[in-house]
Structure formats: structure tokens, C-alpha cells
Amino acid sequence: MKPKNIYLALCVAGTILPAYAILPFLREHGLDLRLLFEQLFSTPAGAFFGMDVLVSSLVLWVLVLVEGRRAGMKHLWAPILANLLVGVSSGLPLFLSMREARLESRSA
């Protein structure tokens, strides 16, 4: 299996699994971001994971913009949007799949 396809499969998993985990919250509270962040940061363990995700998201955005431009990639907004809507688990493998596709097209 090509790396591009592995990354796409990971993107699907990284989109579905977190979405499945957040559905009960959304059903009960809707898109109440204040409550979501309040619950996320209400314990030291939650704060650890919350800060990890925020820093990882920042790193992903820098990677997408720097490496994406260097590689001459298009649609760099897509991994950033995936990151905003789902998380790093969706945005990072999407970017890596897009990068592999770009590298394949350059070598063809």
C-alpha cells in the first residue's frame, strides 16, 4: 500500500473516532465551546491533553504552511480546516497524504 493511501486511511480514522467520542457531548450541550473547554481543562490530566492538542495544532499549521509552500502544494487550507473541525488526528494525515500526492506528481 502506498504511503498516500495509508495516510488517507489514517485521516478517515482520525476523523471518525474523535467525532464518535464527541457526539454525546454535542447531543447534550450542542456546540457550547465554553463548556467544552471548561470540561477539558477541569482536571490536570484533561489540561495536559488539551495543551498537547493546542500546541500540536500550532505545529501542524506551521508545518502545513512552510512545507506546503516549499513543495508547491495547493489547497493548504484543507488540512487547517480539518484541524479546526476535528483535530490534529484529521489534519496531519490529510496534509501528509497531500504531500505524498505532490511528491508522486513531481517524480512522474
Number of C-alpha atoms within 10 A of each C-alpha: 5 8 12 21 14 14 21 18 15 18 22 15 15 22 21 14 13 14 15 9 10 12 12 11 13 13 9 9 12 12 11 12 10 9 13 16 13 13 12 17 16 11 10 10 10 15 16 12 13 15 13 11 15 13 12 17 20 14 13 19 22 13 14 23 15 11 15 20 12 9 13 11 17 12 10 17 14 15 23 25 13 21 22 13 13 18 21 25 22 27 27 26 25 25 29 20 22 22 20 17 15 17 15 11 9 9 6 5
